[in-house]
Amino acid sequence: MGSPAWQKSSYSGSSNACVEVRAIAGVLELRESDEGEVVVRMAPLTFAALLQGARAGEFDHLTTSA
């Protein structure tokens, strides 16, 4: 049996440049579809905290140009 399928972010629309996530062996894996060999692994609670911070705008300053 193969690895679980990657789930594409709904914010990506029809674009192939997207963030993908999957659950495997009790951890969550996160990657960019165009950099598929780079995978970030984290515990589910850590992922939940990351999402909460993103929703709260904690990382917005990283996406704006100086």
N, C-alpha and C positions, 0 to 999 in steps of 0.2 A: 504494500500500500504506500502511495506517495505522500508527500507533505501536504498539509492543508493548503487550500487555495488562498491567495492574497486577496484582500478586500480593498477595492479602490475607493478613495474618498469621493463622496458625492459632490464636493466642491470642484472636482476636476472636470465635470461635465463630459464632453466627448474627447477631451484632450488626453494624449498619452503621457504627458508630463504630469505625474500625480504622486501623491503620497499613498502608500499601501500599508496595510496592517494585517497580521494574522496571529492566531493563538496556536502555540505548539509547545508541548511538553511543560505546561504550566507557566509559560512566560509569553509575553507579547513581543512580536517582532515588527519593526517599523522600517520602511525603506522608501526611497524615491524610485519610481519606475524606471527612470533613465539612468540610475546609478544602482542597479539591482544587486551588485556584488557587495555594496555597503549596507549592512543590516545592523540596526540598533536593537538590542534586547533589553527588556525591562520587566519588572514584576507588574502585575495588573494594577496594584495600588499606585505605583509610580506613574504608570501610564494615565491613570485617572487624574492624578495631580497635575501632570503635564497638560492634559486637556482642559482642566479647570483653569490653570494659569493662562492658557491661550485664549480661552473664552473671556477671561477677565482683562485681557489686553496687556498682560505682564511682559510680553515679548514684542509688542508693537514697535518699540524703538529699534529693534534689530532689522526691521523690514523697511525702514525709511532711510533715504540717503541723507548724508550730512550736508 
